[in-house]
Amino acid sequence: MKIRPYNENIWFSPCYVINELAITAQTGNKRRLDKNKEAWICAIAMICHSKIEPGEWWIQIPKNDPPDILTMKLIPHRDSLGNDMSLLQVEVFEISEYDKESVEKSIERKLDKKDYSGMTLIGFVRRMQFFEHERIATYIKTLKPKALCIFLIVREENNTNISFMSLYPQCIKFKCDFGLFCKTTNQRDFIELSRSTKARRDDNTTNDVLTLIP
């Protein structure tokens, strides 16, 4: 089986990224596992975010960070002769169960006078703790963060249901079943984009092993 080298023109579906985490975990390579975890967090968030902004989102791990992750969707031209790429730069962070501070203080520490202008921040809350997302959203707004958006994902059940919270600039919360999404989606595993951002339609399946992590 041929292994394709990393290619910055290849973009992966969120479900492909989710499945890759289990494969990467078997390698024991900490750096690759950490990068795949970041991509996994982004993938879950973008599946949920597609309820707010419908469309097929695609993910790529850039060679150099920041940002941690790139994600995009294609917006067809009115004449149907090409696409524009709507690109998001994503910074990922985790709120650990070992942190003694509140969720909002963890977010404030992440922001900590940093300039994330034009970037989307996605936090994965990994602790068993009740918190009011509305109150946190109100507090975050008082900080006037230099960020495009701030999201949280929380795994509150022992299944594939995820609580998705948009804290900034708007406050929204809903549940999203990423497992069900991946079982029912028609999205391809990957696309390859030319410089014109026109997706090629002849490479949606392959027996090759694609390289997600540079």
C-alpha positions in Angstrom: 0.0 0.0 0.0 1.4 3.4 -1.1 1.9 6.1 1.5 1.3 9.6 0.1 3.5 12.3 1.6 2.0 15.3 3.2 0.5 17.6 0.7 -0.8 21.1 1.6 -3.4 20.8 -1.2 -5.1 17.9 0.5 -7.9 18.7 2.9 -9.6 16.1 5.1 -13.2 15.6 6.3 -13.9 15.9 10.0 -14.9 12.2 10.1 -11.6 11.2 8.6 -9.7 13.2 11.2 -11.8 11.6 14.0 -11.0 8.1 12.7 -7.3 8.9 12.4 -7.0 9.6 16.1 -7.5 5.9 17.0 -4.9 4.9 14.4 -2.4 7.5 15.6 -2.9 6.4 19.2 -1.5 3.0 18.3 1.8 4.4 17.1 2.9 5.7 20.4 4.3 8.8 18.8 3.5 11.6 21.3 4.0 14.5 18.9 1.8 13.0 16.2 -0.8 12.1 18.8 -0.9 15.6 20.2 -1.4 17.1 16.8 -4.1 14.6 16.0 -5.9 15.4 19.3 -5.9 19.1 18.2 -7.3 18.2 14.9 -9.9 15.9 16.6 -11.1 18.8 18.8 -11.4 21.0 15.7 -13.2 18.2 13.7 -15.8 17.8 16.5 -16.4 21.5 16.7 -16.8 21.9 13.0 -19.3 19.1 12.8 -21.3 20.9 15.4 -20.7 24.3 13.9 -22.2 23.1 10.6 -25.6 23.3 12.3 -25.0 27.1 12.6 -23.3 27.6 9.3 -24.2 24.7 7.0 -21.7 23.3 4.5 -18.9 20.7 4.2 -16.0 21.7 6.4 -12.5 20.5 5.6 -9.5 20.3 7.9 -5.7 20.5 7.5 -2.8 20.5 9.9 -0.4 23.2 8.7 3.4 22.6 8.7 4.0 25.5 11.0 1.9 26.9 13.8 0.3 29.2 14.7 -2.4 28.4 13.8 -2.8 24.9 15.2 -5.3 23.9 12.6 -6.8 25.2 9.4 -10.4 24.6 8.4 -12.3 25.8 5.5 -15.4 25.4 3.3 -15.9 26.1 -0.3 -18.4 28.7 -1.5 -19.4 28.2 -5.1 -19.2 31.2 -7.5 -22.6 32.4 -8.8 -21.5 31.2 -12.3 -20.7 27.8 -10.9 -17.2 28.0 -12.6 -15.2 27.9 -9.4 -15.1 28.3 -5.6 -14.0 30.7 -3.0 -12.3 29.3 0.0 -13.8 30.5 3.4 -10.8 29.8 5.7 -10.7 29.7 9.5 -7.4 29.7 11.5 -8.0 27.7 14.6 -6.2 27.7 18.0 -7.0 24.7 20.2 -6.7 24.4 24.0 -7.8 22.0 26.7 -9.3 22.8 30.1 -8.0 20.0 32.3 -9.7 18.3 35.2 -6.5 19.0 37.1 -6.9 22.8 36.8 -8.0 24.3 40.1 -9.4 27.4 38.5 -12.8 28.1 37.1 -13.6 27.5 33.4 -13.8 31.2 32.7 -10.4 31.8 34.4 -8.9 29.0 32.2 -10.2 30.8 29.1 -9.0 34.2 30.5 -5.5 32.6 31.0 -5.5 31.3 27.5 -6.3 34.8 26.2 -3.8 36.5 28.6 -3.2 39.7 26.5 -2.5 37.6 23.4 -3.7 38.7 20.0 -5.8 36.1 18.3 -7.4 38.6 15.9 -8.9 36.7 13.0 -8.5 33.3 14.7 -11.1 30.9 16.2 -10.4 29.5 19.6 -11.8 26.1 20.5 -11.5 24.7 24.0 -12.2 21.1 25.0 -13.5 21.0 28.6 -12.2 17.8 30.2 -13.6 18.0 33.7 -16.7 16.9 35.5 -18.0 20.3 36.7 -21.2 22.1 36.3 -20.9 25.6 34.8 -23.3 28.2 33.3 -22.2 28.9 29.8 -24.3 32.1 29.7 -22.5 33.6 32.6 -19.1 32.6 31.1 -20.1 34.2 27.8 -21.0 37.4 29.5 -17.7 37.4 31.4 -15.7 36.8 28.3 -17.3 39.7 26.5 -16.1 42.0 29.3 -12.5 40.9 28.5 -12.9 42.2 24.9 -10.9 39.3 23.5 -8.9 39.8 20.4 -10.4 36.7 18.7 -12.8 36.0 15.9 -14.8 33.4 17.8 -14.5 31.3 21.0 -16.1 27.9 21.3 -16.2 25.1 23.9 -17.0 21.5 23.4 -17.9 19.3 26.4 -18.4 15.6 26.6 -21.2 15.3 29.2 -22.3 11.8 28.3 -20.6 8.4 27.7 -21.4 8.4 24.0 -20.8 10.5 20.9 -23.1 13.3 22.0 -21.1 16.5 22.5 -22.3 19.8 24.0 -21.3 22.6 21.8 -21.1 26.1 23.2 -20.4 29.3 21.3 -19.3 31.9 23.9 -18.1 34.8 21.7 -19.3 36.8 19.8 -22.7 35.1 20.3 -23.9 32.8 23.0 -25.4 29.4 21.8 -25.5 25.9 23.3 -26.8 22.7 21.8 -26.0 19.0 21.6 -24.4 17.4 18.6 -24.0 13.6 17.9 -20.8 13.4 15.9 -21.0 9.6 15.7 -24.4 9.7 14.0 -23.1 12.5 11.7 -20.2 10.3 10.6 -22.4 7.3 10.0 -24.8 9.3 7.8 -22.7 11.9 6.0 -22.0 11.7 2.3 -18.9 13.9 2.6 -15.8 12.4 1.0 -12.7 11.5 3.1 -10.6 14.2 1.4 -10.4 16.7 -1.5 -7.4 18.0 -3.4 -7.6 21.7 -4.3 -5.8 23.3 -7.2 -4.6 26.9 -6.9 -7.9 28.1 -8.2 -9.6 26.3 -5.2 -11.5 24.1 -7.6 -12.0 20.7 -6.1 -11.0 17.8 -8.2 -13.7 15.2 -8.5 -11.6 12.2 -9.6 -9.8 11.5 -6.4 -12.5 11.0 -3.8 -11.4 7.4 -3.2 -7.9 5.8 -3.0 -6.2 2.7 -1.6 -3.2 4.9 -0.7 -2.5 5.9 2.9 -2.8 9.7 3.1 -0.6 11.7 5.5 -2.6 14.0 7.8 0.2 15.2 10.0 3.2 16.9 8.4 
